[in-house]
Structure formats: structure tokens, C-alpha cells
Amino acid sequence: MNHSSLIGETLLSLNQAARRLPPGRRNRHMSMSCVLRWVLSGVHGPDGERVKLEALRLGGRWLTSIEALGRFAERLTPQGDNATPSIGRTPKQRQRAIDRAEKELTRMGI
């Protein structure tokens, strides 16, 4: 998206954007610095690509929009087949599965 089109949207300072978001860990409110990190560095999306929050710098301050927050959240939410990738088993879990399989094969006489 062209950042200049943010001008036609409902603009928020990054501090206002942070206050609009629900509390996170330990019921703490989102910090403005976290929102700034989303703008400058982004976060990894479900496909592994980096997703940045759209923002523009105007008059020495960063601005984003309610609509940009929605697009950001949408890009970070896994869709259909791209649902959260399964996390591999730990070595301990893998070894337990091997042990169970070996016991089952021994029981079957194989």
C-alpha cells in the first residue's frame, strides 16, 4: 500500500494505536515502542515473510491508522491451509514414539 493513502484513513499516533490494542501478557497494555518496532522491523507472518505495520512520518511523529492496524492483523492471521504450522516433536517425544513403535512391532512378531 502507498503510505500516502493513509492520509485518507483514521489516523492515530503510535501511542494511540498501542492504547487501542487489548492487553497482552500479564494483562499489560501494549507499549508504543512495540508498535514502533512493528513499523520499523515488522514481525514474521504465517508464511515466514516479514510483515510491517503501515505508518508514515509527519511533522516529526509517526502515524498509522485504524485501517492499517486491521490490515496488519489480517496479514498476521493464518488463513485456511496456511494454518499454524505444526511444530516438530522434541527429541524426547520422538524417542518415546520410536520406543512405542518398537514394542508394538515386537508384540506383532515383526
VOPAGU-2260 file (C-alpha; in pm, 1 decimal, decimal comma):
REM VOPAGU-2260
SITE   aa  ch    i         X         Y         Z
SITE  MET   A    0       0,0       0,0       0,0
SITE  ASN   A    1     117,2     351,8     -75,3
SITE  HIS   A    2     177,6     519,8     260,1
SITE  SER   A    3      32,4     846,9     133,6
SITE  SER   A    4    -307,9     677,1     116,4
SITE  LEU   A    5    -300,4     651,2     498,0
SITE  ILE   A    6    -383,2    1023,1     494,1
SITE  GLY   A    7    -741,3     941,2     390,2
SITE  GLU   A    8    -782,5     696,3     679,3
SITE  THR   A    9    -849,7     738,7    1051,6
SITE  LEU   A   10    -503,0     842,5    1170,8
SITE  LEU   A   11    -361,6     752,8    1510,1
SITE  SER   A   12     -34,6     830,8    1681,6
SITE  LEU   A   13     156,8     515,9    1770,6
SITE  ASN   A   14      71,2     579,9    2135,0
SITE  GLN   A   15    -299,9     596,9    2050,0
SITE  ALA   A   16    -264,6     278,6    1842,3
SITE  ALA   A   17     -99,6      99,2    2136,0
SITE  ARG   A   18    -384,9     200,6    2369,1
SITE  ARG   A   19    -645,3      66,4    2121,4
SITE  LEU   A   20    -497,8    -284,2    2135,0
SITE  PRO   A   21    -612,2    -533,0    2400,3
SITE  PRO   A   22    -378,3    -609,3    2690,1
SITE  GLY   A   23    -123,2    -880,2    2632,6
SITE  ARG   A   24      88,2   -1089,1    2867,5
SITE  ARG   A   25      19,5   -1041,4    3235,3
SITE  ASN   A   26    -269,0    -816,1    3133,4
SITE  ARG   A   27     -25,7    -537,5    3044,3
SITE  HIS   A   28    -111,2    -279,3    2783,6
SITE  MET   A   29      83,1    -271,0    2458,4
SITE  SER   A   30     367,9     -22,3    2458,6
SITE  MET   A   31     424,2     246,1    2199,5
SITE  SER   A   32     776,9     112,4    2146,9
SITE  CYS   A   33     634,5    -226,6    2047,5
SITE  VAL   A   34     411,7     -61,2    1786,9
SITE  LEU   A   35     715,0     133,7    1662,0
SITE  ARG   A   36     905,4    -196,9    1623,6
SITE  TRP   A   37     614,7    -327,0    1412,7
SITE  VAL   A   38     657,3     -21,0    1188,4
SITE  LEU   A   39    1036,7     -29,2    1161,5
SITE  SER   A   40    1119,2    -401,7    1179,6
SITE  GLY   A   41     789,9    -585,3    1143,2
SITE  VAL   A   42     718,6    -939,4    1261,4
SITE  HIS   A   43     722,5   -1276,9    1090,4
SITE  GLY   A   44     389,4   -1365,5     932,8
SITE  PRO   A   45     243,2   -1716,1     899,9
SITE  ASP   A   46     425,4   -1765,6     568,6
SITE  GLY   A   47     760,0   -1662,1     719,0
SITE  GLU   A   48     764,1   -1327,0     539,8
SITE  ARG   A   49     821,2   -1013,0     744,1
SITE  VAL   A   50     505,7    -803,4     786,4
SITE  LYS   A   51     532,6    -435,7     880,5
SITE  LEU   A   52     265,0    -206,5    1016,1
SITE  GLU   A   53     194,7      68,4     764,4
SITE  ALA   A   54     282,1     410,5     900,4
SITE  LEU   A   55     407,7     746,7     789,1
SITE  ARG   A   56     616,9    1013,9     946,5
SITE  LEU   A   57     451,3    1352,8     955,9
SITE  GLY   A   58     564,7    1657,3    1149,5
SITE  GLY   A   59     830,2    1463,2    1337,2
SITE  ARG   A   60     596,8    1190,5    1459,9
SITE  TRP   A   61     487,6     850,8    1339,3
SITE  LEU   A   62     123,8     795,8    1244,7
SITE  THR   A   63     -65,4     483,1    1149,2
SITE  SER   A   64    -438,4     424,1    1106,6
SITE  ILE   A   65    -715,2     206,8    1243,3
SITE  GLU   A   66    -743,4      54,9     897,0
SITE  ALA   A   67    -368,1     -17,0     883,3
SITE  LEU   A   68    -392,1    -198,3    1219,4
SITE  GLY   A   69    -668,7    -412,6    1069,3
SITE  ARG   A   70    -462,9    -496,3     759,2
SITE  PHE   A   71    -160,8    -574,6     978,2
SITE  ALA   A   72    -364,2    -814,1    1194,6
SITE  GLU   A   73    -517,0    -975,7     885,6
SITE  ARG   A   74    -173,5   -1040,0     730,3
SITE  LEU   A   75     -53,1   -1198,3    1056,4
SITE  THR   A   76    -354,6   -1428,2    1092,8
SITE  PRO   A   77    -310,5   -1772,5     932,5
SITE  GLN   A   78    -573,6   -1842,9     666,4
SITE  GLY   A   79    -714,5   -2186,8     576,6
SITE  ASP   A   80    -436,5   -2412,2     451,3
SITE  ASN   A   81    -177,6   -2174,7     594,0
SITE  ALA   A   82    -294,1   -2251,6     947,6
SITE  THR   A   83     -32,0   -2252,0    1215,7
SITE  PRO   A   84     247,4   -2478,4    1101,3
SITE  SER   A   85     289,7   -2786,7    1312,9
SITE  ILE   A   86     585,9   -2773,2    1539,9
SITE  GLY   A   87     807,1   -3079,7    1520,8
SITE  ARG   A   88     837,7   -3319,3    1810,7
SITE  THR   A   89    1112,1   -3275,9    2063,5
SITE  PRO   A   90    1388,2   -3539,3    2066,3
SITE  LYS   A   91    1235,1   -3685,5    2383,6
SITE  GLN   A   92     889,3   -3713,9    2220,6
SITE  ARG   A   93    1043,2   -3866,4    1908,9
SITE  GLN   A   94    1232,4   -4127,7    2115,6
SITE  ARG   A   95     914,3   -4221,9    2305,9
SITE  ALA   A   96     732,5   -4271,0    1974,9
SITE  ILE   A   97    1017,6   -4490,8    1848,0
SITE  ASP   A   98    1008,6   -4695,9    2168,5
SITE  ARG   A   99     630,3   -4745,8    2139,5
SITE  ALA   A  100     660,5   -4846,3    1775,0
SITE  GLU   A  101     936,9   -5096,9    1854,2
SITE  LYS   A  102     728,6   -5251,2    2135,1
SITE  GLU   A  103     429,5   -5278,5    1901,5
SITE  LEU   A  104     639,6   -5441,1    1630,2
SITE  THR   A  105     790,5   -5685,5    1882,8
SITE  ARG   A  106     440,1   -5771,3    2007,2
SITE  MET   A  107     334,8   -5839,8    1648,3
SITE  GLY   A  108     639,8   -6059,5    1595,9
SITE  ILE   A  109     799,8   -5838,9    1335,5
